[in-house]
Amino acid sequence: MCSNLSKLLQNEIINKLLNDYGDSNREFQPLPSYYPTLKEHIYDYTSGQQVFDSLEYFEQLNYNRSILEYCLVSKDWFHYISTCANRFYAKQSLELSNSLSIYQFENITHLYADFSPEPSWIERFTNLKRLVINTDDGKLVQQLINQFPLIKLEVFVDQDRDSAVVNCDLSATGYDTLEFVHINAYSIYGAVDFEDLVENYYKSYLKRWRANSIYFIYDDGDHDGGVCNLSYNQLFKVKSLRNIIIPDDRFFANALKCIVSKNTLIDSFRCNIPLGIFDASARSTFVEDDEDEDDEDDDEEEDDDDEEDDDSEEEEEEEEEENEASEGDNEDNEVDNSTNGRYCRCFPYDMENEALARSKLKYWKQFCSILARNTRLKYLEFENFCTFNNGGSVDDHSLRPQTIESTSLALSKALSVNKTLTSLTISCQVLSGSFFQTLAHSNQTISHLSLTECGTDQIGQLATLLESNSTIQRLGIAFHDEYYQEMIGSKQSDTTKAATAKAIESFSLAILNNNTISRLDIKEFEPYTIRTHIESLFRSRDQQISTKLVNNYLVGAITHTLFF
């Protein structure tokens, strides 16, 4: 009796030591039972990951210092922890039958195989419930499905850069066993070097893999291959796709409606949009007939869904847009986008007019109108593709105040109606006070909000937002370097310094008094003024920032994560 009681107490102590790890999804919990699946990891926009190029993220499963140290305490501790260590990462077939191994074949329920494992090795995991593998062998996947129908299978496909061939058609495979397929398509211009091959890639390669998620980079965003402007319309017609990440390419506004079309089942989307040129034609030498705002509003109210359902109509729209772009394609209509030898990357290969034609404000409004009715999309991230909008020296890449009011109001109207979207990352380039008012009073579904390209105005508006909002649990703020230096730098006027100090004070107090936010990510530059001020306020009230402060270095800046 005493012996059993002693073991129970020891087990409780071990559980307390290994599981008392705070409220953080950014890092793995020490006890492997809490580690995410492949789908959970890829869908977690709050974890801050930027690249999905391998399964190496799960390697830390086997190198947890706490587990190793506690296993050395006693034999009983070793056996108990070994029983709990039920998730395992491997780069090759390993022997796990040794009695001195922490990880045992019979204890593993979740296996992360960062290679193409032989089925004979998988058989030795007698209690396996989930298998995550890294392979581009479709036949192996089909064999595993047939041989282990009760094991949930997730597949990471690191696509060959020079080939877009699948050796087995999995398009008709159900979800009972094959739960999730993620395609890492990185710099694949060698495999799809021309536009017709890109279209075929969407229709054939992704369909045969029954792809559910894709991380798509054509050629690292440089487009040195045969396609200057990619079309993504066919990508959204891959019916199995749910998660799309396009991190480096320019995604023009005319394609935004595809994300929320009633025929697509996308629930997670991330891309970069040239946000700074929605009204460029009105601010440059680009000659174009002014569009009547009333006509644009009428466009919003028309039946967008019917338009999206018809493939031929979409093709006609694309052709019209290309013709519209080519009509202005002469020397007199060129936009001067260069300043001091710089060139904004939103205009590829001197195709300024085509980029402008595909980046009109009406397309943003159209997207927002459909977003209001969408019931699928849960995670949305729009980064700004323009490089000039932050410098303040090129007007053509920074929206006019009245345009910002329009973009913000359109998004605000959508968010006041939409009840599905829970995670939003958006550039402050398109936000005004209407957005913050909507999140303060109308929207009750967004729990994760990340704002990029923030300035003093947005910090002050966030403070007001946090006083009323009770649903945001995670908040991210990122400053552009030049914006930040303008806010914090020594060259500020006294008036600007006072406004900045007031905004930071208001925001810090709002964070201090907020009872909902559990995590705050701030990407700022030296001298890290905001983080320092928040910390000082907590200390002055004899409160601690629990449980920790994590610093992550990102391109010269530091992201400070506060857990409350």
Secondary structure, DSSP 8 states (H G I E B T S, - for coil): -HHHHHHHHHHHHHHHHHH---S-SSS--SSGGG---HHHHHH-GGG-----S-SGGGGGGG--HHHHHHHTT-HHHHHHHHHH--EEEESS------TT-SS-GGG-SEEEESS---HHHHTT-TT--EEEEE---HHHHHHHHHH-TTSEEEEEEE--TT----SS--TT--TTTEEEEEEEEES-TTTS-SHHHHHHIIIIIIHHHT-SEEEEESSTT---SS-SS---TTGGG-TT--EEEEEEEE--GGGTHHHH-TT----EEEEEE-GGGTTGGGSSS-------HHHHHHHHHS-HHHHHH-HHHHHHHHHHHHHHHHHT-SGGG----EETTEE-TTSGGG-HHHHHHTS-HHHHHHHHHHHHH-SS--EEEEEE--SSTTTSS-GGGS--HHHHHHHHHHHHHHHHH--S--EEEEEGGG--HHHHHHHHHT-----EEEEES--HHHHHHHHHHHHH--S--EEEEE--HHHHHHHHSTT--HHHHHHHHHHHHHHHHHHHH-SS--EEEEEE-TT-HHHHHHHHHHHHTT----S-EEEEEETTEEEEEEE-
